[in-house]
Every structure is written in structure tokens, then in C-alpha cells.
């Protein structure tokens, strides 16, 4: 039985390793963004619209032209944004021609990886982002399994691992403190 749990622990750990490394590299990218290129692929196009209010235009662009994303209200310049993890759209409305000029910026790899941090859930229209969400669910469950199997392997050697018990207690206490602080802040 112990051998089977050790094998499960090893397999789950190897499965989680690339995911943890990707998050670590992206954490470095987020904190030291000046090191990585921030350029995006830009394109512009004009679309005819029947709506005249920014929020209605955003809905129409989503339904007719497939520009999904989160709507951001217009600023002082009259432009508004529609943002999704895979693209950002800046929209300028022309009341005379009842058309909009849409500037689309598609992020390159490093920016796209960062944008995936903010794509919560599995309810997006983009199947790639939904796939990423399900991968996060699977890896999260794998981390729980990794913790359970790790404790299962560690408990029989409890007398030999008093220092480990101290580290475990301090780690759990620190994590609980951080979670409470984040929740209350």
C-alpha cells in the first residue's frame, strides 16, 4: 500500500511540475515586466453598427462581429474598450457614419500568459480559455492529492521527523494567517 501511495505521489508531483514552473516564470514576468517584450499585434477595421450607445455597441459587436470581452465604459475621449484575455479592442464611434473603428491588440506569448491569470472560471466563449480553466481545476485537485499523499507518506515516520512537524505547523499557521489577511484586507 505504501508503495502505491508513493507512486501516486510521484506521478501527481511530476504532473504538477510544469504547471508550477509556468506560474513561477510568469510570476517573474509580472514582477519584472520590463525584461520581457510588451509589444502586441495590432490591427484596425471599421464596422457598421445600428446602436449609438457604447454599451449597446459593445453588445452588437459581440453578437454580429464576434468581439467578446468585458466592456469598459468610455473615458473623456469617447473611446471605450472591450477586453478579453486573448485580445483587447479599443472602439471609437462615429455618429455621422454610424460606424465604429475598432483597434484590436493581440498580446504575444508572455502577455497572453499573464492575461490568463485574470481569466477566471470556465464560462468563456473561447474554448482555449475554458480549457485553461479546466486545467486549473485538475491541477488544483492534483495539488490536494499531492498534499494528502505526502502527509500519508510522512505520518508513519512522525517520530523521526520532529523538525518536519515544526515546519509543517509553522507553514500551516503562516498560510492561515495570510489567507485571513487577504480576506480581511
VENBELSUL-V849947 format. One record per pair of residues at least 24 apart in sequence whose C-alpha atoms are under 8 Angstrom apart, sorted by the first residue. I is the first residue (numbers start at 1). J is the second residue. Records with the same first field share a line. If there is no record, write none. Layout:
I->J / J
This chain:
2->153
5->149 / 152 / 153
6->149 / 153
8->149
9->145 / 146 / 149 / 150
12->142 / 143 / 145 / 146
13->146
16->139 / 142 / 143
19->139
26->110 / 113 / 114
29->110 / 114
30->114
36->110
37->110
38->107 / 108 / 110 / 111
39->107 / 108
40->105 / 106 / 107 / 108
41->105 / 106 / 107 / 108
42->103 / 104 / 105 / 106
43->103 / 104 / 105
44->101 / 102 / 103 / 104
45->101 / 102 / 103
46->99 / 100 / 101 / 102
47->99 / 100 / 101 / 102
48->97 / 98 / 99 / 100
49->98 / 99 / 100
50->98
51->98
52->93 / 95 / 98
54->80
58->82
68->125
85->112 / 115 / 116 / 118 / 119
86->112 / 115
